[in-house]
Each structure stands twice: as C-alpha cells, then as structure tokens.
Amino acid sequence: VVRHPMYSAILLMFLATPVALGSWWAVLPALLLGPVLAVRVRHEEALLAAELEGYAAYTRMTRYRLIPGLW
C-alpha cells in the first residue's frame, strides 16, 4: 500500500502521542516530524532509485510513499 510502512507507522505514533499523553507540549514535535520524514523519504528514494535495480518498477507498482491516497 505504501513504500515506507515503517515511516508511516512512526508518523502515526507521533501524531497519537500528544493525545495519549494529554499534553499540548507534545504537539510541537509531532507536527515537526512530518516535514522531516518527507525530506528523509525523498533523499532515501533518490538513493534507492540510483543504487537498487528494480526500484523504479517498484515505485510504479506501489504508488504512495507514506500516506495511502495522499502521498
């Protein structure tokens, strides 16, 4: 469904942490994680496309990177 399921799970966990803790202070790091993961995924995919045979075909088969239906 997504190319980076571990990163998707981390994003979900970080967004759920402020709710679980009942802490507004935990919202800030959770919101900052999304852009950080997006940059990391873009760099990682560039490396994989350059170094890993068959990755281009995999990206055509698995359309979404982190969030199904969105990105």
C-alpha positions in Angstrom: 0.0 0.0 0.0 2.9 2.4 0.9 6.6 2.2 0.0 7.8 3.1 3.5 5.4 1.4 6.1 7.8 1.9 9.0 7.9 5.7 8.5 4.1 5.7 8.2 3.8 3.9 11.5 6.3 6.3 13.1 4.2 9.3 11.8 1.0 7.8 13.2 2.6 7.1 16.5 4.0 10.6 16.9 0.6 12.1 16.0 -1.1 9.9 18.5 1.4 10.6 21.3 0.0 14.1 22.3 -3.5 12.6 22.6 -2.2 9.7 24.7 -0.2 11.9 27.0 -2.8 14.6 27.2 -0.1 17.1 26.6 -0.1 20.2 24.3 3.7 20.3 24.6 3.9 17.0 22.7 2.1 18.5 19.7 5.0 20.6 18.5 7.5 17.7 18.0 4.7 15.7 16.4 4.0 18.4 13.8 7.7 18.9 13.1 8.1 15.2 12.3 6.0 15.2 9.1 8.3 17.6 7.1 11.4 15.9 8.5 10.1 12.5 7.3 9.2 13.9 3.9 12.7 15.2 3.3 14.2 11.9 4.5 11.9 9.8 2.2 12.8 12.0 -0.8 16.5 11.5 -0.2 16.2 7.8 0.5 14.1 7.3 -2.7 16.7 9.1 -4.8 19.4 6.8 -3.4 17.3 3.7 -3.9 16.5 4.7 -7.5 20.1 5.2 -8.3 21.5 2.2 -6.5 18.8 -0.5 -6.4 17.9 -2.3 -9.6 14.2 -2.7 -10.0 13.3 0.1 -7.6 11.8 2.2 -10.4 9.4 -0.6 -11.3 8.5 -0.9 -7.6 7.6 2.8 -7.4 5.3 2.4 -10.3 3.6 -0.6 -8.7 3.4 1.0 -5.2 2.1 4.5 -5.8 2.1 6.1 -2.4 5.1 6.9 -0.2 3.8 7.5 3.3 0.0 8.1 3.4 -2.3 6.0 1.3 -4.4 8.1 -1.1 -2.4 11.3 -0.3 1.4 11.0 -0.8 
